């Protein structure tokens, strides 16, 4: 898959949004961890959870992509009169 197709695909847009969301959540938790006395391992656990979710998203995207490729586009339907 070349770079242009990847940039136009919905999965690329979704994954960029996902990474931005994860970055913001981790930054907010980092800021709030000291005043709320969170454990030192909270960010580590969140990274693990987000990584597992990312793997699941990629697997679902691959499965959906295979389904879409199996559906062949049909041309104009012939009209029988």
C-alpha positions as CSV (number, residue, x, y, z in Angstrom):
1,X,0.0,0.0,0.0
2,X,1.6,3.3,-1.0
3,X,1.6,6.4,1.1
4,X,-1.1,8.3,-0.8
5,X,-3.6,5.4,-0.3
6,X,-2.8,5.2,3.3
7,X,-3.3,8.9,3.9
8,X,-6.7,8.8,2.2
9,X,-7.9,5.8,4.1
10,X,-10.2,6.2,7.0
11,X,-8.1,4.0,9.3
12,X,-5.2,6.5,9.0
13,X,-7.5,9.4,10.0
14,X,-8.9,7.3,12.9
15,X,-5.5,6.2,14.2
16,X,-4.2,9.8,14.2
17,X,-7.2,10.9,16.2
18,X,-6.7,7.9,18.5
19,X,-3.1,8.8,19.1
20,X,-4.0,12.5,19.8
21,X,-6.7,11.3,22.3
22,X,-4.2,9.0,24.0
23,X,-1.6,11.7,24.2
24,X,-4.1,14.2,25.8
25,X,-5.4,11.6,28.3
26,X,-1.9,10.7,29.4
27,X,-0.9,14.4,29.8
28,X,-4.0,15.1,31.9
29,X,-3.4,12.0,34.1
30,X,0.2,13.0,34.5
31,X,-0.8,16.5,35.7
32,X,-3.6,15.2,38.0
33,X,-1.6,12.3,39.4
34,X,0.3,14.4,42.0
35,X,-2.6,16.4,43.5
36,X,-4.9,13.3,43.7
37,X,-2.1,11.0,44.9
38,X,-2.4,8.4,42.2
39,X,0.0,5.5,42.2
40,X,3.2,5.9,40.3
41,X,2.2,3.1,38.0
42,X,-1.1,4.7,36.7
43,X,0.5,6.0,33.5
44,X,2.2,2.7,32.8
45,X,-1.1,0.8,33.2
46,X,-2.9,3.3,31.0
47,X,-0.2,2.9,28.3
48,X,-0.8,-0.9,28.5
49,X,-4.6,-0.5,28.2
50,X,-4.3,1.9,25.2
51,X,-1.8,-0.4,23.5
52,X,-4.2,-3.4,23.9
53,X,-7.0,-1.2,22.5
54,X,-4.8,-0.2,19.6
55,X,-4.0,-3.8,18.7
56,X,-7.8,-4.6,18.8
57,X,-8.5,-1.6,16.5
58,X,-5.9,-2.7,14.0
59,X,-7.2,-6.3,13.9
60,X,-10.8,-5.1,13.4
61,X,-9.6,-2.7,10.6
62,X,-7.7,-5.5,8.9
63,X,-10.7,-7.8,9.0
64,X,-13.0,-5.0,7.7
65,X,-10.6,-4.2,4.9
66,X,-10.6,-7.9,3.8
67,X,-14.4,-7.9,3.8
68,X,-14.4,-4.8,1.7
69,X,-11.9,-6.2,-0.8
70,X,-14.0,-9.4,-1.1
71,X,-17.0,-7.4,-2.3
72,X,-16.5,-6.8,-6.0
73,X,-17.9,-3.6,-7.4
74,X,-20.7,-4.2,-9.9
75,X,-21.1,-2.3,-13.0
76,X,-24.3,-0.8,-14.3
77,X,-27.1,-3.3,-14.1
78,X,-28.4,-4.3,-17.4
79,X,-32.1,-3.7,-17.8
80,X,-34.1,-6.4,-19.4
81,X,-37.2,-5.1,-21.1
